[in-house]
Amino acid sequence: MHSVERSPEPDFFASLRATYTQWDELDDDARIRIRGALVRDFGTVCVYCEQACQSPTQSADPNDESVDHFRPRNRFPEQWLDWLNLVYACRRCNQAKGGSWPGFDDALVNQLLSGEDSRYTTVSEYVNPNVVAGQTPAGDFFAFDTATGAIFPSEQLDRMEWSIARRTIRDIDLNDSGLGENDARHLWNRRLYQYQLLIKRINQLDDFDAKVNIMRDFMLPDKPFSSFIAACIKGRFPLLGQVFG
């Protein structure tokens, strides 16, 4: 997950609010229009797991990939058409997250997580994928095991932020606990495959600048698993860290 600089609210939102009072009233055309606006901010990758989404602007089905309410409608009904509360997500992450939000009926979850690691403390939010002034960027909350593809909270965080990252990973299932580790669909393996693809492309080139440009391209926010790719590159090529920032 990385932070996304949001554009101003689209003009047509005012018309939607004047016509509808809740999300379920929106017709397919309205939902597809909203989804298209989000793609312009988030690109064609899921804001949470960063896997590529399928034909988000061409599909006539508004449920082919999806608009996610960061703060879910069942908990925050007043934010049903809040532009900054809408993010672009794959169906997998949207369904995994569902109507969950820290602080609602989650005593057992908090007990389980604190039992797993004493650093965990009760939280009241997830990692916000939007750029917010004064807030730690979303990407700084996470780190990766570059050998396996697993994601985990960064050790550079304080206890509260570490707990927010841990809860985000758990609730959105960013380590794909429902799939076997050898399953090609597993997020771990998809992350590793994208990195292997990059290495293959690099090995086909002789020019150093061309190699750097390919690496830079794979690290762009609109490319699949760019956060994992960045971690792999900086781990394997530490001298390039200053080049990429």
N, C-alpha and C positions, 0 to 999 in steps of 0.2 A: 504494500500500500504506500502511495506517495501523496503529497499534498497537491491539490488542484486549485489554481487561481480561478475563481468563478467570475463569469461575465455578469453584467446587469440582468435583472429579471426581464424575460421577453415581454414585449408589449401585449401579446395576446393573452397573458395571464389575467389581466384586468377583466377582459371579456368573459373568461371562463368563470371567474369568481362571481360575476354578475349573473351568470346563467345557472351555475351549479352550486350546491352547498356541501357536497362530499365527493370523494374520489370515485366511489362506486357508481355515481351518476354519469361520469364522463363516458362519451361514446368512443369507439375505436379510433376515429379520426383525431380526436383531441389527444388521446394517449400517444398515438404515433407522432403527433406534432411535438408533444412534450419530450418524447424520447429522442427525436431528432435534435431538439435544442440541447439536450444533455450531451449528446454525442459530440457536439461542437466544443463543449467544455472538457469532456472526459476522454474523447477519442473512442476507439472501438475496442477497448479492453475494459474488463471489470475493475471497478474502483477498489474492490477488496482483494481478490486473489490475483488480479492482473492477467488472467488468461484471456485469449482473444475471444471476442463475441462474434456471433454469426450474423452476417448481413443485417446489421441493426437499422440501416436507413432504407433498405430495399423491401424488407418484409412487410406484408400487409397485416400480419398478425401482431397485435400490440403486446402479446405475451412471449414473442420470440425474442429472448433476452428481455430485460425488464428495467422498469423504473423502480428504484427502491426508495422508500421513505427512511432516511437515516434514523430519525426518531419515529418509531412506528405509529401508524394511525390509531391503533387500539390504545396506545398510551398517551399520545399527544394529538388528539383529533383536530385541534385548532391549527395544526401545521400541515393539514392535508394537501395544501397547494402553496406551501412556502418554498420558493425557488431554491433557497440555500439548504433546505431539508431534503431535496430530491437529488439523488445521485444515480449514476448509471452502473448497473450490476448485472452479472450473469445470473441465469435462473438458479444455478446451484447455490450461489451465495445468498441470493434473495430468499430462497426457501430455507436454507440453513439458519439464517438470522431470524426470519419470520417476524413475530411480534415481540421478540425478546428485547428487554432493555434493563440494564443493571438498576437495582433498587425496587423491582417489582417481583414479588413472589419468588425471590431467589436465595432464601436463607440456606437451603440445602446446597445450592451451587457454591455459595461462599464457604460453607463448611467443608465441602469436598476440596476446593482449591487451596484453602488454608491448610488442610491436612496434607496435601501434596507438597506444599512449600510454605514454610512459615513466613516468608516474605509477603505473601499475598494478604492484602487488606481489602475490606469492602470498598467497592467503587460505585459511582453513580453515572458513569458514561462509558462510551466506547471511544476508540481513537477516531478523531474527526478527520475525514479525508479532505476537507476544505481548508484552504489557507485562512488562518485566523490570526490577526495581529496579537502578538504577545503569547501565542500558543506554540508549543513544541511542534515542529513539522511532523506529519504523520510518518514519514519514512524513518525518522530518528527513533521511533518506538521499537523498531524491529531489527533483528539480525538473522542470519541464516547459517545453517550447517551446509557449507558448499559441497561437501562430499555426498550428502544424502538428499539435499533439497528441502530439509525441514526448516520451518520458521519458528522463532522463539523471541521473547522479549529481550531487548538490548540490555546488556549489563551496565550500560552507562546511565541508566535512568534512576531516579529516586524511587522510593518504595511505592508511592502512589501511582506514578506513571508506569512503573514496571507492572503493577497490578492491573492497570487499565489495558496495557498491551496483552497481558496474559488472558484477561477476560475476553478481549476482542478475538484473539486467536481461538479460544475455546468455543465461543458462541457462534462464530461464523465458520468454524471447523476448517481453518486454513491449513491444517495438517491432514485433512481428509481421513478422519478416523474411521469412516464407514467403508473405505476401500482397502483392499489388501495392498501391501507395499509393492508387490510385483505387478499390480494392475497398471497398464499403460495410461489409464485415465487418471491415476493418482496425481495430485498436484505436485508431489515431490518429483515424480518421474517427468511430468510435463516441464517443470523448471529445469531439470537436468537435460532434457532433450533440447530445449532452446539453447542452453549453453553449449551443448555438443554441436549444434548446428552452427553456432558462432565460431567455434574452434575449427570446424571443417572449412568455413568460409575463409578464415584467417590463413589456414595452411595452404589455400589455393593461391595466395598472393605472395609476391616477393617484395613489393614496395612497402617500406615501413609506414609511410603516411597513409597509404591505402588501408593497411591493417588497422591503424588508429581510427580512421574514419568509419570503418565497419564496426569497430567496437563502440564508437560514439553513437552510431545509428541504432545499435541494439539496446543502448541504454536510454534512448529517448522515452519519455513517459507514455507515449502512445504505442509503444512496442510491447509485446507480451513478456511478462515476467522481468521487466526492466530493472526492478529493485534487486532481484536475485542475480541478474547478469552483472550489475554494478558491483555487488559483493564479491562475485567470483573473479572479476577482472582485477579489482583492487587487491584481492588476496593473492592472485597468481602473478600480477604485474605491479608490485607495490610502487615502482618508480614512476608509473603512469598516474598515480593518485593525484599528483599536483596538476597533471594535464587535464584530468576530468573533474577535479574539484571534489 
